[in-house]
């Protein structure tokens, strides 16, 4: 071998080996850094989830101040009542004086009539005994002066009003430098609870509740076989009801990152947003029927839709009303079955799209680009003898996948890479259906035939 060529070959081999070492070290280092970003993301999501509660505290404090200032209204109202009483008294004084004047006028008229009669008469006695009344009537009654009440307002400058109310410190944004501190990879892992436990059972009143989504840690939305979409607090108290535009049950519901309710309507072929009691159309389909929905961690919307003849299905990603991605096939094979049976959808924190395909008896997971990662068709457990039919799906902060098993009355928990981890089968679930996980890691499960939503603790 030519010495120069051999030298060049050895140099390339050395560079290749060093690059491999660098790549290995970078992988190790990025594996150490990655959990920190996950921690930051969880912290931000928790801050977003708690915004409503924190701002409610702010408005509550302001409302308390309004109640204090309402005492000023009460004082003014009392003054207004006093003015009314003074007016009545003023009116009575003037009316009494008017009655006195009218009595004198009447007496004067009678006197004039008598004088005219005497003047025309030739009778002696009345004439010689007449006594003049002019002096008596010339003495006018005293004038009654009643002064109007006066209100002297205290002059208050605009800034004094603000000082009286208080001060609202405006929103401020600062940037605080983050310093990376290496952590063990399992620092953020929330382990599975040995025995999951039921925390609450919410009676929705729905016939066959199909789906549940968390508005925040304190409230959920759920719908069933009617046009009513209901909001409950954790104690099961009904807080709000929204009716669909079509008057039919929705295809599915979701809550966007601004905590606004969204629903798809198979009857109208549209997706709507409900904000401040106003229903706004955001997506209108032609030739396709909208099915189940999912709002991704980044705020985009995933919609499963079907052709009108139910022969094809696809997943479409929207940013607002704009189509960003369409996933229908994987290696020329349909992503999911075309029939309109249950197909719940969610997106994991690792950007995988997960579909619970009831008709196919499988959980289908594809990456962000739409390439198949794995299909899960159930765990070969002797304890679960009935056919695996996933009827709902959700993911948690650890990117674990949770799917409800309709016939076996349980929940399967999978690793993000598809490995079976365990069942939730000790909570007396009956025909579990739609699922969701709140920001605290609590699982909510619809029970199709009982009309209930169960809140379950399954992680530490």
PyMOL commands that set and color helices and strands:
alter all, ss='L'
color gray80, all
select helices_A, chain A and resi 3-120+124-128+134-138+158-165
alter helices_A, ss='H'
color red, helices_A
select strands_A, chain A and resi 192-203+211-214+219-223+228-233+238-243+252-255+261-265+270-275+278-284+288-295+301-307+313-319+322-327+329-330+333-334+343-347+353-357+362-366+372-376+390-395+401-405+410-414+420-424+432-437+442-447+452-459
alter strands_A, ss='S'
color yellow, strands_A
deselect
rebuild
show_as cartoon
